[in-house]
Amino acid sequence: MRSDSPVHVPLVTRPMGVLASLGAARRNVLSIIPELATRQPMVSGRTGKRWHMVMDPDALRRVLLEEIENYPKSLVTKNLLKPAIGESLFIAEGAHWRWQRRAAAPAFSHRNVMNLAPIMSAAATRSAERIAAAGPRAVDVAADMVRTTFDVIADVTFSGDGSFDADAVHNAIDAYIAEAGKISLFDILGFPDWVPRPGRIMSGAALRQMKSIADEAVEARRARGPEGVPDLLDLLLAGEDPETKRSMNTAELCDNLLTFIVAGHETTALTLAWSLYLCAFDPDVQDRARAEAQSVLQGRAATGEDVANLPFIRQIADEALRLYPPAAMVSRTARKADTLCGREVRAGDTVILPIYALHRHHQLWDDPDAFRPDRFADRKAIRRYTYLPFGDGPRVCIGASFAMQEAVIVLATLLSRFRFTPVAGRDPEPVMILTLRPEGGVWLQAEPATRPE
């Protein structure tokens, strides 16, 4: 196993003012994290308004579980995403969040996720065919993983329904993120939401198109009804909060579908892209993973039933999520005064959860910048609130099991068939705007892998 470390974000070693922070954040949000955050339980400062970065597991438990009502999603988060996904599960708070969560939960049950596994296997096969067709040329596997996971989410959401223009939604989502996803100085300074943000004005057309397509698809499905194995839209249409008996109306369904489409393909694509980069970075890990995959799969694509028999490949995905968590920084706004790590938090303060720094914290992880999948050989040995790729507490990601099943199916299928090697001088750069992406792509050579006799 290699002793050097894969690519990482250079963290800040000196304080930055408002304008410097804004400029850095617009290029890469993670570049505003002080290096001290990987060595201390909490770091505080002021950039327009008071903020606290929290890395202490007990304090994170307080924010995400014990005092969750006191730490709603921050105004910055809501200002960035509300125009696109409304008061969906990702943004809603309190009672409005709780009833939606209860109504949507059955759609993500183990049985329903397993029922959707054949769609994942088929997408993995198509990805393998595209990579094989590229021949000796280098492949941007990051781009291919985006295509693969978007195929999955489009099929599990709309069953390949002709009423849904997947490419149009994909393009509209990318346009919105590109224009509106960059942090605005107005958001950092806490300006009210009614003050126009230039990026969101520019992205209005893409936003309207995205919502219009989703609305039309929901109404078409209401009229048509389910056919065959229920897909995600069928399950959400049938969903009902068992306590209030409330179901989602068209606008609520549209907002939540767009949330699942964006989160469901982007985060899994990133997990896969970074996992393949790391396997190419460490050939010993890749060989071990390939041996496991070939032993289980015997030349076929992975299935939902195979996932439990591919523990090392799951560990690679877990370690990729540690080193490159898609939601690498999240934030909350304190509603009332509190104390974290013995330090005063005032009402209105921004509480930042820098997941990237938490996952590379020197007091919580041994050799934290190194790629070591065996850290996850015993999941029970991982202390709670030190590893948060999907969050934790009541608001833990509703689609976590869906994402991990898909990641293992695709990763096992590809590693069983190909040997991936890096392209010299083409290392990806970890850059976060809304998610932690490999800037420049993940360019790898892919050779057919020999199979044991």
N, C-alpha and C positions, 0 to 999 in steps of 0.2 A: 504494500500500500504506500502511496506517495507521501513524502514527509512535508512537501511544500503545500501551500494553500491555494485553493481556487480563487477566482476574481472576487473582489469585495469593494465596498464603497469607502473611500477615504473620509474619515469623520473629522469634524472641526476641532482644532486645538486652541482656538482663541475666540473670544466673544465677538458677535456680529450685531450691528445695528439693524434698524427696521429695513432700510433700503437694501443693505447687503443681504439680509435674510430673504427678502422678497426675490432678489435676483437669483440667489442660490436655489431657493425653493422652486422657482419657475423652470430651472434647468433640471433639478433633481431634489425632490423633497428630502431625501435621506441625508443630503449634504449639510443640512442644518443641525443634525444630531451631533452634540459634542462627544468627543472620544471618551470623556469622563463618564458618559452614560453607560459604557460597557464595564465600569469598575465601581460605580457608586449605586446605592439603592434608589436615590432620587436626586434630580438636578433641577433647580428652579432659576427663573430669570424673568426678564420683561422685554418684550419686543412689541411695542404698541400697547400690550396688555400683559398682565401677569400670567405666567405659565409654569407648569411643573411636569417634568418627564419622570415617569414612575417605572422602575424596574424591579422593585422589591415584591416577591411573590405574595406576601401577606397583604401588602397595600393593594396589589392588583386584585386579590380576592375581595377586598373591601369594595373596590370600585365596580367590579364586574358581577358581584354576587350579593354581598351583605348590605351595601348601600346603593343598589342599582338605581333606585328612583332618584337619588341625589345626583347621579352622574349620567344624564341623558347625552345622546350624541351631540357633538359640538355644533355651534352655529356654522362654522366653516364647512363641516361635512354636509349639513343640511343645505346650505347655500349652493354648494357645488352640485349636489345630486337631486334635490327636490324638483327642479324643472323637468328632469328626465323621468324620475320614477315616483313622483308624488309622495303620498303618505303610505307607501308600501311597507312591508315588513322591515326592510332595511333601515327606514327612517322613523317610522311611527313610534310613539312612546305610550307608556301607561296602558289604559284599558283598550285604546284603539289598537295597540300592538298585540295585546294579549289575545283578543278575540280572533285576529287574523292568524296568529300563530297556531291557535287551537284548530282553526278551520283548515289550515294548510298542512298541518302535521301528518295526517294520514297519507297524503300523497307521497311522502318521503319515508314511509315504513319500509322495513327490510324486504317484505314480500313485494311491494311495488317496485322498489329499486332493482331487485333481482329480476322481475318481469321485464325490465327495460334493458337488461344486460345484452341480449342478442343484438340490439342496435349498436352498442358499444363495440362488440366483437366485429360486426360488419364494417364499422368505421375504421377499426384497427387494421382490418384486412385491406381496405382501400388505401390506407396510408402506406402499408408495406408495398403495395403494388406501385404506388407513385414513386416511392424511394427506389425500388428496384428498376423502374423504367428510366430513372435519371442516370443509370449506368455508372461510369467512373467519375462523373462530375460531382462536385461538392453540392450538398443540399442544405438549404436553410431549414433545419428541422423546427425552429420556432414558428416559422410561417406555416409549415405543414401541420403542426400541432394545433394552431389556431383554426385551420380549415377542418381538421379532424374533429375537434371538440365542438365546433359550431355545427357541423353535420349532425353530431349526436344530439345537441340541445334542440336543434330545429326538428329533428325526427321525434324525439321524446316529448317535445312540446306540442307539435302539430301533426305527428304521424305522416309527414310528407304531404300534408294537405295542400292541394293546389290553391287554396284561398290565401296561403301565406307566402309572401315573397321574401325568402330567407336572405338572399343577397342584398335586397334593398334595406332590410332591417340591419344587417351587418354593416353596410356602408354608412347608414345613418348613425349607428352607435359609434363607429370610429370617428365620424365627423364631429359628433357632439363632444366626445372625450378630447379630441385634438384641440377644439376651440374653447370649450368651457371648463375642461378639467384642470387647467393650470390655475394655481392658487392666485387669487386676486388680492391686491393690496387692500382693497375695501374689506375683504373677508378677514384678513389678519388684524385690521384695525377695528373690527367689530361694527362696521357700518350696517344700518338696518337693511333687511332684504329688499325693500322697495327701491333702494338706490340702484340704478341700472349697472350691470357688469358688462363691459365691452365684449368679453368672450361669449357670454350667453346671448347677446344681441346677434352676434355673427352666426351662432349655431341654431337660431330659431327655425329656419327652414328644415334642417335635418331633424330637429326635434319634432316638428309637426308631422313630418312624413313618417317617422318612427311610430308615433302614437296612433296615427291614422291607420297604418297597416295592422297594428296589433288590435285596434278596435274592430276593424272589419273582420279579422280572423276570429275574434271572440263571438261576434254576432253570427257569423256563418256557422260556427260550431254549435251555438245554441239552437239554430234552426235545423241542423243536420242530425245532431245527437251522436253518441259514441258508436264506433264500429270496431269490432275485434277487441284486442287487449287494450284497456284504457290507457291513454297517454296522460301526460301531465295536465294538459288543459281539461280533459274529461274529468280527472280527479279533482281539480280545483273547482270546476263547475258544480260537481257533486258535493263539494266540501261544505260542512256546516259546523259552526261553533257549538259543541254539545251543551254549553252553559247558556248562551243567549239565543241559540237557534238561528243566528244570523249567518247569511251567506254573502259572498262578495258580489257587488254589482259590476257592471261592465267596466266602469272606470277603475275600480279596485282590482279587478282581474287583470286589466291591461297593465296597470302599474306593477303588479306583482310578477306578471309574466315577463315584462321587460327587465325587472330585477333579476329573475332567475336566468333569463337568456344572457344578460351581461355577465353576471357572477358565475353562471354555470359553465360557460365556455372559456371565459378569460382566465379564471383562476386555475382551472384544470390544465389548460394549454400551457400556462406558465410553469406549473409543476412538472409537466412532462418535458418541456424544453430545457429547464434547468436540470432535471434528472438525466437527460441524455447528454447534456454538456458535462455533467459530473462523471458519468460513466466513461465518456471519452477521455476525460482528464485523468482518471485512474483505471488503467486497463485491468488491474488485478480484480477490482470490484466488478468491472464489466464481465470478465470471464466467469467469475463466481455466479453472477446473476444469470448469465446465459446458460450455464450448466443447469441451474435450477429450472429455468424456463423450458429448456429443451427436454429435460427429464419429465416434466409434467405435461407439456403440450404435444410432444411427439409430432411436430410439424404442422399442427393446426393452430388456429387463432385461440387465444385465451377466452374463457367463458366466465360467467359469474360464479359458477361452482368451483372454478380453479383458484379463485382469489385466496381462499383459506390455505391452499397448498403452495403459495408463493410468498412465504414470509420475508425472504431477503429482498425481493423486489419491492415489497411494501416498505421495508426499512430504508431502501434507497429513496423512495418518494418522501418518507417522513424526514429524512435528513436533508433532502432538497428543500422541503418546506421550512426546515429550521434555518438553513443558510440563506434562502431567498423566499421569505414568506410573501405571497402576493399582496396581502394587506399589511405592508411592512410598518405602517404607522397609522394609528387611529387616535381620535381625540374625543374628549368629553368636556362638558361645561358644568362646573359645580353650581348647584342650585342654592346651596346654603353652606355656611362655614363648616369645616371639618378639619381633621388632623390626619395626615398621612406621614408615616416614618418620623413621627414626632414633630412635624413641621406644619405650620398653619396654612390651610387652604381657605381662601375667602370665597364668598358667593360671587359668581361671575368669572372666577379664574378658569383658564383652560388647563385641563389635565390631559397630558399627552401620554399615550401608551406606545412607546417606540419598540414595536415587536422585533424589528431588526436588531436593535441593541440588546434587548432582553435575550434573544436567541444566541447572541455572541458575548454574553456577559461572563467576565473572567471569574466571578465568584460562584457562578451557577453551572458552568460547563468546563470540562477539561479540554484544553487546547481548542478554544471555541471557534476559531476560523478554519480548522481542519475538517476535511470531508471524511467522516467515519460513520457509515451506516450501522455498525454494530452497537452504537449508542442505544439503538432502539430494539435490540434483541430482547430486552426485558422491559416492556412498557411500564410495568409497575414501579420500576426503579426511577422513572422520570417524575420529579416532584411536580405536583400540581401548580399551575400558574407560572411555570418557567418555560412552558412550550405552548404557544397560543396561535397556531396558524389559522385556526377557525374560531378564535375567541374562546369564551368559556362562560359558565353561568347560564341563566335562563336564555340569554341571547346568543348562545353558541350557534354557529352556522347550521341552518336547517338542512342544507344539502351536503354536509360533510361526508356522510357515508356514500352518497351518490358519486361525489368527486373522487374519493379514494378508490372505489370500485372501478371507475372508468380509468383512473391513472394506472392501476395495476394491470388491467386488461390490455391497455394500449402498450404500456412499457414492456410487459412480458412478451407480447406478440412480436414487437420490433426487435427486442434483444435476442429472441430465439432465432431470428432470421438474418440479422446483420451484425457485423463488427464495425463499430463506429470509431473513427479516429479524428482528432482535431485538425483544422486547417491552420497552418503556420501564419501567425500575424493577424488572425481573425478572432481573437478572444472577445466574447461579448462583454458589454459594460452594464452593470446593474444600475438602472435608472428608474426612479419612481416618480410618476405624476399622480395617477390614481392607484396604479398597481405597479409592482416591481418587475419591470420588463428587461429582457436582455437587449440593450440598445445595439443596433447593428446586426441583430439576428444571431442564431447559433449555427454556424457553418461547419458541417461535419462531412467527412468522406464515409461512405457506407459500402462495405464489401459483403457479399453473401457469406454467412457464417457456415462453417462445416458442422455437420451434425454427427454425433456419436453413432457408431454402428450398433 
